[in-house]
Amino acid sequence: MTGVKSAASSAANDKNKQVRLDPSIVGLVLLAALMHASWNAVVKSDKDRLLSMGVVMLAGALWGGAIAPFLPWPNFVAWPYMIASVAIHNFYYFFLLRAYAHGDLGHVYPIARGLGPLLVALVSGSLLGEALLLHEVIGVLLISGGIIGLSFAGGWQALLRDRWGTFFALLTGCTIAGYTVVDGLGARASGNALSYIAWLNITEGPWVLLIGFWRRGPDVAWAHVRTNGWRSAIGGVIAAVGYGIAIWALSQGAMAHVAALRETSVLFAALMGVFLLHEAFGWRRVVAAAFIVSGLVLMNFKM
């Protein structure tokens, strides 16, 4: 009887370890969030975001190609996840750029990033069995609510004024949840998360830039890449490494935890706007930031 209890206790502990993230992983995911905010700042500041995004993705592909020869080949079962992720990511880029076209950046971006963790928590709990404790669920809700709250720094008028932007931001959030779950499953199935990360970057690489050349024309596109491409290329390496950290973390612990932690990039982006671009923070953003920090504490509080 004692042996049965011991085995049950061991299984429960293993499941808890799978759900709860190690503090070192939490720190790495927060670093990945900072890196995500950094490369988004590069794309945001570019005059042609489509071409900038294309160079970012191509730089990530070159980075993946540089490290892939030193890594084992991903398991065959991981490739369907990778192909699905590439497709979802391209929808993500389309919806995100449409959201930027119809709405203010500070309004649509937090909505997209805040919706993702909520959807991941629902999917990972019901489909993958990664049940969160009550205080962790509250933590996810606080983080997502705080992130979405950042979009209303300008008041509720922005929601009515940018309704098409809000619509595309919601679609963007759905794709964020989609590729987060797919990449988490793919990394776990690959046998080596770094291999999955490298090949995902390789297969994702050229498509957005090819669309940019088609839409802008070769002469305009080449001129833009020659002038501004170096900034986007640096952003691309940062993006690849940052998302690589996130995918690796998805293979180590609960997807809802990783998704919520990663989306704190929105808070980092808001702080960059204040300290680097001298934007106003405002009381609404202070409240939203307090929600995010409270959620982080709850999610990582051991009971």
C-alpha positions as CSV (number, residue, x, y, z in Angstrom):
1,M,0.0,0.0,0.0
2,T,2.9,2.3,0.8
3,G,4.4,1.6,-2.6
4,V,1.2,2.6,-4.3
5,K,1.0,5.8,-2.4
6,S,4.6,6.6,-3.1
7,A,4.1,6.0,-6.9
8,A,1.0,8.2,-6.9
9,S,2.8,10.9,-5.0
10,S,5.7,10.7,-7.5
11,A,3.4,11.0,-10.5
12,A,1.7,14.0,-8.9
13,N,5.1,15.6,-8.3
14,D,6.1,14.9,-11.9
15,K,2.9,16.5,-13.2
16,N,3.4,19.5,-11.0
17,K,7.0,19.9,-12.3
18,Q,5.7,19.9,-15.8
19,V,3.2,22.6,-15.0
20,R,5.3,24.8,-12.8
21,L,8.2,26.7,-14.3
22,D,11.7,26.7,-12.8
23,P,12.7,30.3,-11.7
24,S,15.6,30.2,-14.1
25,I,13.2,29.5,-17.0
26,V,10.9,32.3,-15.8
27,G,13.9,34.6,-16.0
28,L,14.8,33.4,-19.5
29,V,11.2,33.9,-20.7
30,L,11.1,37.4,-19.3
31,L,14.4,38.0,-21.2
32,A,12.7,36.7,-24.4
33,A,9.8,39.1,-23.7
34,L,12.2,42.0,-23.6
35,M,13.8,40.8,-26.8
36,H,10.4,40.5,-28.4
37,A,9.6,44.1,-27.5
38,S,13.0,45.2,-28.9
39,W,12.6,43.7,-32.4
40,N,9.0,45.0,-32.5
41,A,10.3,48.5,-31.8
42,V,12.6,48.1,-34.8
43,V,9.6,47.1,-37.1
44,K,7.4,49.9,-35.6
45,S,10.0,52.6,-36.3
46,D,10.5,51.5,-40.0
47,K,8.7,53.4,-42.8
48,D,7.8,50.1,-44.6
49,R,6.8,47.6,-42.0
50,L,6.1,44.8,-44.6
51,L,9.7,44.9,-45.9
52,S,11.1,45.3,-42.5
53,M,9.2,42.3,-41.3
54,G,10.4,40.4,-44.3
55,V,14.1,41.1,-43.5
56,V,13.5,40.2,-39.9
57,M,12.2,36.8,-40.9
58,L,15.0,36.2,-43.5
59,A,17.6,37.1,-40.8
60,G,16.0,34.5,-38.6
61,A,16.2,31.9,-41.4
62,L,19.9,32.6,-41.9
63,W,20.5,32.3,-38.1
64,G,18.6,29.0,-38.1
65,G,20.6,27.8,-41.1
66,A,23.9,28.6,-39.3
67,I,23.1,26.5,-36.2
68,A,21.1,23.6,-37.8
69,P,24.2,21.7,-39.1
70,F,25.4,21.3,-35.5
71,L,22.1,19.9,-34.2
72,P,20.3,16.5,-34.6
73,W,17.5,16.2,-37.2
74,P,14.1,16.8,-35.6
75,N,11.9,13.7,-35.2
76,F,9.6,13.1,-38.2
77,V,6.5,13.5,-36.1
78,A,7.5,17.1,-35.4
79,W,7.4,18.2,-39.0
80,P,3.6,18.5,-39.4
81,Y,3.6,20.8,-36.4
82,M,6.3,22.9,-38.0
83,I,4.4,23.1,-41.3
84,A,1.3,24.1,-39.5
85,S,3.2,26.7,-37.5
86,V,4.6,28.3,-40.7
87,A,1.1,28.6,-42.1
88,I,-0.3,30.1,-38.8
89,H,2.6,32.5,-38.6
90,N,1.9,33.9,-42.1
91,F,-1.7,34.5,-41.1
92,Y,-0.4,36.2,-38.0
93,Y,1.8,38.6,-40.1
94,F,-1.2,39.3,-42.4
95,F,-3.6,40.1,-39.6
96,L,-1.1,42.1,-37.6
97,L,-0.2,44.3,-40.6
98,R,-3.9,44.8,-41.3
99,A,-4.5,45.7,-37.7
100,Y,-1.7,48.3,-37.9
101,A,-3.3,49.7,-41.1
102,H,-6.6,50.2,-39.5
103,G,-5.7,51.1,-35.9
104,D,-3.2,52.8,-33.7
105,L,-0.3,50.7,-32.7
106,G,-0.7,51.3,-29.0
107,H,-4.3,50.2,-29.3
108,V,-4.3,47.0,-31.4
109,Y,-0.9,45.5,-30.3
110,P,-1.8,45.0,-26.6
111,I,-5.2,43.5,-27.6
112,A,-3.5,40.9,-29.8
113,R,-0.9,40.0,-27.3
114,G,-3.3,39.9,-24.3
115,L,-5.8,37.6,-26.0
116,G,-3.2,34.9,-26.7
117,P,-2.5,33.8,-23.1
118,L,-6.2,33.5,-22.3
119,L,-6.8,31.2,-25.3
120,V,-3.6,29.2,-24.6
121,A,-4.8,28.7,-21.0
122,L,-8.2,27.4,-22.2
123,V,-6.7,25.0,-24.8
124,S,-3.8,23.7,-22.7
125,G,-6.1,23.0,-19.8
126,S,-8.9,21.3,-21.7
127,L,-6.9,19.5,-24.4
128,L,-3.5,18.9,-22.9
129,G,-4.3,18.4,-19.3
130,E,-2.1,21.1,-18.0
131,A,-4.4,22.1,-15.2
132,L,-3.5,25.3,-13.4
133,L,-4.1,26.0,-9.7
134,L,-6.7,28.7,-8.8
135,H,-4.1,31.4,-8.0
136,E,-2.3,30.6,-11.3
137,V,-5.5,31.0,-13.3
138,I,-6.1,34.4,-11.5
139,G,-2.5,35.3,-12.4
140,V,-3.1,34.6,-16.1
141,L,-6.3,36.6,-16.0
142,L,-4.5,39.5,-14.4
143,I,-1.7,39.5,-16.9
144,S,-4.0,39.3,-19.9
145,G,-6.3,41.9,-18.5
146,G,-3.4,44.2,-17.7
147,I,-2.0,43.8,-21.2
148,I,-5.3,44.4,-22.9
149,G,-5.8,47.4,-20.5
150,L,-2.7,49.0,-22.0
151,S,-4.5,49.4,-25.2
152,F,-7.1,51.7,-23.6
153,A,-4.6,54.3,-22.4
154,G,-6.3,56.7,-24.7
155,G,-9.8,56.0,-23.4
156,W,-12.7,54.0,-24.7
157,Q,-12.9,56.3,-27.7
158,A,-10.1,54.3,-29.3
159,L,-12.2,51.1,-29.3
160,L,-14.9,52.8,-31.3
161,R,-12.6,54.7,-33.6
162,D,-10.4,51.7,-34.4
163,R,-13.1,49.0,-34.6
164,W,-11.5,47.4,-37.7
165,G,-8.2,47.6,-36.0
166,T,-9.7,45.9,-33.0
167,F,-11.2,43.2,-35.2
168,F,-7.9,42.3,-36.8
169,A,-6.2,42.5,-33.5
170,L,-8.5,39.8,-32.1
171,L,-7.8,37.6,-35.2
172,T,-4.1,38.2,-34.5
173,G,-4.5,37.1,-30.9
174,C,-6.1,33.9,-32.1
175,T,-3.2,33.1,-34.4
176,I,-0.8,33.9,-31.5
177,A,-2.5,31.3,-29.4
178,G,-2.5,28.9,-32.3
179,Y,1.2,29.0,-33.1
180,T,2.1,28.9,-29.3
181,V,0.3,25.6,-28.8
182,V,1.5,24.1,-32.1
183,D,5.1,25.1,-31.5
184,G,4.9,23.8,-27.9
185,L,3.7,20.4,-29.1
186,G,6.2,20.4,-32.0
187,A,9.1,21.2,-29.7
188,R,8.1,18.4,-27.3
189,A,7.7,15.9,-30.2
190,S,11.0,16.9,-32.0
191,G,13.3,15.2,-29.5
192,N,15.4,18.3,-29.5
193,A,13.8,21.7,-29.0
194,L,16.8,23.6,-30.5
195,S,16.6,21.6,-33.7
196,Y,12.9,22.4,-34.0
197,I,13.7,26.1,-33.4
198,A,16.4,26.2,-36.0
199,W,14.3,24.5,-38.7
200,L,11.2,26.5,-37.9
201,N,13.2,29.7,-38.6
202,I,14.6,28.2,-41.8
203,T,11.1,27.2,-43.2
204,E,9.5,30.5,-42.1
205,G,12.3,32.7,-43.6
206,P,11.7,34.0,-47.1
207,W,7.9,34.2,-47.5
208,V,7.1,37.6,-46.1
209,L,10.0,39.2,-47.9
210,L,9.0,37.7,-51.2
211,I,5.5,39.1,-50.7
212,G,7.1,42.5,-50.0
213,F,9.1,42.4,-53.2
214,W,5.9,41.4,-55.1
215,R,3.8,44.2,-53.5
216,R,6.4,47.0,-53.6
217,G,8.3,46.0,-56.8
218,P,12.0,44.9,-57.0
219,D,13.5,48.4,-57.4
220,V,11.6,50.0,-54.4
221,A,12.2,46.9,-52.3
222,W,15.9,46.6,-53.0
223,A,16.4,50.3,-52.3
224,H,14.6,50.0,-48.9
225,V,16.6,46.9,-48.0
226,R,19.9,48.4,-48.9
227,T,19.1,51.5,-46.8
228,N,17.3,50.1,-43.8
229,G,17.9,46.4,-44.0
230,W,20.7,46.3,-41.4
231,R,18.5,47.4,-38.6
232,S,15.8,44.8,-39.5
233,A,18.5,42.1,-39.8
234,I,19.7,42.8,-36.2
235,G,16.1,42.7,-35.1
236,G,15.7,39.4,-36.9
237,V,18.5,37.8,-35.0
238,I,17.0,39.1,-31.7
239,A,13.6,37.9,-32.7
240,A,14.8,34.4,-33.6
241,V,16.8,34.0,-30.4
242,G,13.9,35.4,-28.3
243,Y,11.2,33.2,-29.8
244,G,13.7,30.3,-29.6
245,I,13.9,30.8,-25.9
246,A,10.1,30.8,-25.7
247,I,9.7,27.6,-27.7
248,W,12.3,25.9,-25.6
249,A,10.4,27.0,-22.5
250,L,7.2,25.6,-24.0
251,S,8.8,22.2,-24.1
252,Q,9.8,22.5,-20.4
253,G,6.6,23.6,-18.7
254,A,3.0,24.7,-18.9
255,M,2.1,26.5,-22.1
256,A,-0.2,28.9,-20.2
257,H,2.7,30.0,-18.0
258,V,5.1,30.6,-20.9
259,A,2.5,32.4,-23.0
260,A,1.5,34.8,-20.2
261,L,5.1,35.5,-19.2
262,R,6.1,36.1,-22.9
263,E,3.4,38.6,-23.5
264,T,4.8,40.9,-20.8
265,S,6.7,42.2,-23.8
266,V,3.9,44.6,-24.2
267,L,4.8,46.1,-20.8
268,F,8.4,46.3,-21.8
269,A,7.4,48.0,-25.1
270,A,5.3,50.6,-23.1
271,L,8.3,51.3,-20.8
272,M,10.5,51.7,-23.9
273,G,8.0,54.2,-25.2
274,V,8.2,56.2,-22.0
275,F,12.0,56.2,-21.4
276,L,13.3,56.1,-25.0
277,L,10.5,57.9,-27.0
278,H,9.3,60.2,-24.1
279,E,5.7,59.0,-24.4
280,A,3.2,59.6,-21.6
281,F,2.5,56.6,-19.4
282,G,-0.8,57.9,-17.8
283,W,-2.8,56.5,-14.9
284,R,-4.5,53.8,-17.0
285,R,-1.2,52.3,-17.9
286,V,-0.1,52.5,-14.3
287,V,-3.1,50.4,-13.3
288,A,-2.6,48.0,-16.2
289,A,1.1,47.6,-15.2
290,A,0.0,46.8,-11.6
291,F,-2.3,44.1,-12.9
292,I,0.5,42.5,-14.9
293,V,3.0,42.6,-12.0
294,S,0.4,41.2,-9.6
295,G,-0.3,38.4,-12.1
296,L,3.3,37.5,-12.4
297,V,3.6,37.3,-8.7
298,L,0.6,35.0,-8.4
299,M,1.6,32.7,-11.2
300,N,5.0,32.1,-9.6
301,F,3.8,32.0,-6.0
302,K,4.3,28.5,-4.5
303,M,1.5,27.3,-2.2
